[in-house]
Amino acid sequence: MSNQEDPRVQADREELAERIAQAHPGEGVFEPQPGIKLGRTPEPTELVHGFYEPSLCVIAQGAKVLSLRGEDFRYDPAHYLVSTVGLPMTAQVVEASPRRPYLSLRLVLDPAVVTSVMVESGLVQKHGEGGSVKGIEVDVLDADLLNATLRLMRLVENPEEYRVLSPLVIREIVYRLLMSDQGYRMQHLATFGGQANRMVQAIRTIRENLDKPLRNEEVAKELGMSLSGFHAHFKAVTGMSPLQFHKQLRLQEAQRLMVDDAFDAAEAGFRVGYEDPSYFNRDYKRQFGEPPARHVEGLRGTVE
């Protein structure tokens, strides 16, 4: 029997949608508990550029598409998305209406919890390294993972129960992800050694030094890797070269500075390391399709 035909799955999905709608009657993103983010929108959205932290994303109603370097990842109530390294992506809600708004729950994945569950369950030896697996994927949402997500949502409504019981449910969710086809991918979050963990460290280094030129040789040396090995593993996990990744993060941070902090284009470009405004304008237009001032004017006032 498929998930769509299973009465339990249908009932759990409907209850999840109902509880998200009750907990989040507004629009945009709402965080009722640290690391639990509820999304709601009554209509399809334009493309939004952003940096997506490691997380499990479950949709109760509607559909969404994330894009990474030309590859689309579409997910809906029958499919979940898991991201295990922070990646710059574009997102677009593609199915939503006032009568049936887009409703989602995103659980931020804690590397310490993932590591603890892996070690406790002996899955380190079972799954091996998995360092060349891309850090994002869509998979079928089975009945057990959906039910665990629903139980987590039920706890959100009761702070006392959430404080005591949510760590247990979150560990169950992590365990089920580790036991799924995403087991290799989940190792990107583990805090022990290996190529996947080195790529997480590389991403952190790049994010913390956006305003400085990217020196691949120095990053590779810090990670104890050859330059060619670093480049190959980084591209396997993120879908782009370190230089492409660095540039995309720079441009997204500049966009945030212009939208949220009212920087002008020259100030924002300089803040993220562009010394030449014309070079910044050219890169920005190539990335987002419009010059900075025009593009940011259309973004101001929108809810991500």
C-alpha positions in Angstrom: 0.0 0.0 0.0 1.5 3.4 -0.9 1.7 6.4 1.4 -1.2 8.1 -0.4 -3.5 5.1 0.2 -2.5 4.6 3.8 -5.3 6.1 6.1 -2.8 6.7 8.9 -0.5 8.7 6.7 -3.4 10.8 5.4 -4.7 11.4 8.9 -1.3 12.4 10.2 -0.7 14.7 7.2 -4.1 16.5 7.7 -3.4 16.9 11.5 0.1 18.3 10.8 -1.4 20.8 8.4 -4.1 21.8 10.9 -1.6 22.2 13.8 0.8 24.3 11.7 -2.1 26.5 10.5 -3.3 27.0 14.1 0.2 27.7 15.5 1.1 30.1 12.6 -1.9 32.1 11.5 0.2 34.8 9.8 2.5 34.6 6.8 6.2 34.0 6.3 8.4 32.1 8.7 7.6 31.7 12.4 9.9 30.1 15.0 7.8 28.9 18.0 10.7 27.0 19.5 14.4 27.3 18.8 15.3 25.3 15.7 11.6 24.7 14.8 10.5 27.0 11.9 7.0 27.0 10.5 6.3 28.4 7.0 3.0 29.7 5.7 2.1 31.5 2.5 -1.3 31.8 0.8 0.0 32.0 -2.8 3.0 31.0 -4.9 6.1 33.2 -4.4 8.8 34.7 -6.5 12.3 33.3 -6.3 14.0 34.0 -3.0 17.8 33.8 -2.6 19.1 32.6 0.7 21.5 30.5 2.7 19.8 27.3 4.0 21.2 25.8 7.1 21.3 22.1 7.7 17.7 21.0 8.3 14.9 18.6 7.6 12.0 20.2 5.7 8.5 18.6 5.7 5.6 20.1 3.8 2.1 19.5 5.2 0.3 21.4 2.3 1.5 22.9 -1.0 4.8 22.4 -2.7 8.2 24.2 -2.9 11.2 24.1 -5.2 14.8 24.7 -4.1 17.5 25.2 -6.8 21.2 24.7 -6.5 23.4 25.5 -9.4 20.7 24.7 -12.0 19.5 21.5 -10.2 15.9 21.6 -8.9 14.7 19.9 -5.8 10.9 19.8 -5.6 9.2 18.6 -2.4 5.6 18.3 -1.3 3.5 16.5 1.3 4.7 13.1 0.0 8.4 14.1 0.0 10.8 15.7 2.4 14.0 17.6 1.8 17.1 17.2 3.9 20.1 19.6 3.7 23.2 18.6 5.7 25.6 21.4 4.8 24.8 25.1 4.7 24.3 26.0 1.0 23.3 29.1 -0.9 20.2 28.3 -2.9 17.1 29.8 -4.4 13.6 28.9 -3.1 10.1 29.3 -4.6 6.7 28.1 -3.3 5.0 26.7 -6.4 1.7 25.4 -4.9 -0.4 27.5 -2.5 -3.8 29.2 -2.4 -5.8 31.2 0.2 -8.0 28.2 0.7 -5.1 25.7 0.9 -2.0 27.8 1.9 1.5 26.4 1.8 2.3 25.0 5.2 5.7 23.6 6.3 7.8 22.6 9.3 11.6 22.9 9.2 13.7 21.3 11.9 17.3 22.6 12.1 19.7 19.7 12.5 22.1 19.9 15.4 25.5 18.2 14.5 26.0 17.2 18.1 22.7 15.3 18.2 23.5 13.6 14.9 26.9 12.5 16.1 25.5 11.3 19.4 22.8 9.2 17.7 25.3 7.8 15.2 27.7 6.7 17.9 25.0 5.4 20.2 23.4 3.3 17.5 26.6 2.0 15.9 25.8 3.6 12.5 29.3 5.0 12.1 30.6 1.6 11.1 27.5 0.7 9.2 27.4 3.7 6.8 31.1 4.5 6.4 32.3 7.9 5.2 30.0 9.0 2.5 32.1 12.1 1.8 31.3 12.5 -1.8 27.5 12.8 -1.4 25.9 16.1 -2.3 24.6 17.9 0.8 20.9 18.1 -0.2 18.3 15.6 -1.4 14.6 15.0 -1.6 13.2 11.6 -0.6 9.8 9.9 0.0 8.3 10.8 3.4 7.4 7.5 5.0 4.7 6.9 7.6 7.1 6.7 10.6 9.1 9.9 9.8 5.8 11.8 9.2 4.4 10.5 12.5 7.5 11.6 14.4 7.3 15.0 12.8 3.6 15.3 13.8 4.5 14.3 17.4 7.1 17.0 17.5 4.6 19.6 16.2 2.1 18.5 19.0 4.8 19.2 21.6 5.3 22.7 20.2 1.9 23.7 21.6 2.9 22.8 25.1 6.2 24.4 26.3 6.6 22.2 29.4 6.1 19.0 27.4 8.3 20.3 24.7 11.2 21.0 27.1 11.1 17.4 28.4 10.0 15.3 25.4 11.2 17.1 22.3 14.8 15.9 22.6 13.6 12.3 22.5 11.4 12.9 19.4 14.2 14.8 17.6 16.6 12.0 18.3 14.0 9.6 16.8 13.8 11.8 13.7 17.6 11.9 13.3 17.7 8.1 13.8 15.1 7.5 11.1 17.0 9.8 8.7 20.2 7.9 9.4 18.5 4.6 8.8 17.1 5.9 5.5 18.8 6.3 2.1 20.0 9.7 3.5 22.3 8.0 6.0 25.5 8.8 4.1 24.3 12.4 3.6 23.6 12.8 7.3 27.3 12.2 8.0 28.1 15.6 6.7 26.8 16.8 10.1 28.9 14.5 12.2 31.6 16.1 14.4 34.2 13.4 13.9 36.8 13.4 11.1 36.6 12.5 7.4 36.1 14.3 4.1 32.5 15.3 4.7 33.4 16.9 8.0 36.3 18.7 6.3 33.9 20.2 3.8 31.7 21.5 6.6 34.8 23.1 8.1 35.7 24.6 4.7 32.2 26.1 4.3 32.5 27.6 7.8 35.8 29.1 7.0 34.5 30.6 3.7 31.5 32.1 5.5 33.6 33.7 8.2 35.9 35.3 5.7 33.6 36.6 3.0 35.3 40.0 2.8 38.7 38.5 2.1 40.0 36.9 -1.1 39.5 33.1 -1.2 42.9 31.3 -1.2 42.1 27.7 -2.0 45.7 26.6 -1.3 45.5 27.9 2.3 42.1 26.4 3.0 43.2 23.0 1.6 46.4 23.2 3.8 44.3 23.9 6.9 42.2 20.9 6.2 45.2 18.6 5.5 44.2 18.0 1.9 45.7 18.4 -1.5 44.4 21.3 -3.6 42.9 19.0 -6.2 41.3 16.8 -3.5 39.8 19.7 -1.7 38.3 21.1 -4.9 36.9 17.7 -6.0 35.3 17.0 -2.6 33.9 20.5 -2.1 32.2 20.4 -5.5 30.8 16.9 -4.8 29.2 18.1 -1.6 28.0 21.7 -2.6 27.6 21.3 -6.4 29.9 24.2 -7.1 33.6 25.1 -6.9 34.9 26.9 -3.8 35.3 30.1 -5.8 31.7 29.9 -7.1 30.5 29.2 -3.6 32.5 32.2 -2.2 31.1 34.6 -4.8 27.5 33.5 -4.3 27.7 33.9 -0.6 29.3 37.4 -1.0 26.5 38.5 -3.3 23.8 37.1 -1.0 25.3 38.9 2.0 25.5 42.1 0.0 21.8 41.7 -0.9 20.9 41.2 2.8 22.9 44.4 3.7 21.0 46.4 1.1 17.6 45.0 2.0 17.8 44.8 5.8 20.3 47.5 6.6 19.7 50.0 3.8 23.3 50.0 2.5 23.7 51.4 -1.0 25.3 49.1 -3.6 28.8 50.5 -3.2 28.8 50.2 0.6 27.4 46.6 0.5 29.9 45.6 -2.2 32.8 47.0 -0.2 31.6 45.3 3.0 31.8 41.9 1.4 35.2 42.5 -0.3 34.5 44.2 -3.6 36.8 47.1 -4.1 35.5 48.0 -7.5 31.8 49.0 -7.6 31.5 48.3 -11.3 32.8 44.8 -10.8 30.3 44.2 -8.0 27.4 45.6 -10.1 28.4 43.2 -13.0 28.6 40.2 -10.7 25.3 41.1 -9.0 23.5 41.4 -12.2 24.9 38.1 -13.5 23.7 36.4 -10.3 20.3 38.0 -9.8 19.3 39.2 -13.3 19.1 42.9 -12.4 21.4 45.7 -11.2 21.6 45.9 -7.4 19.4 49.1 -6.9 16.6 47.9 -9.1 16.6 44.3 -7.7 16.8 45.4 -4.1 13.9 47.9 -4.6 11.7 45.0 -5.5 12.8 42.9 -2.6 12.3 45.5 0.2 9.3 44.8 2.3 8.9 41.2 1.3 8.8 38.4 3.8 11.3 35.5 3.3 
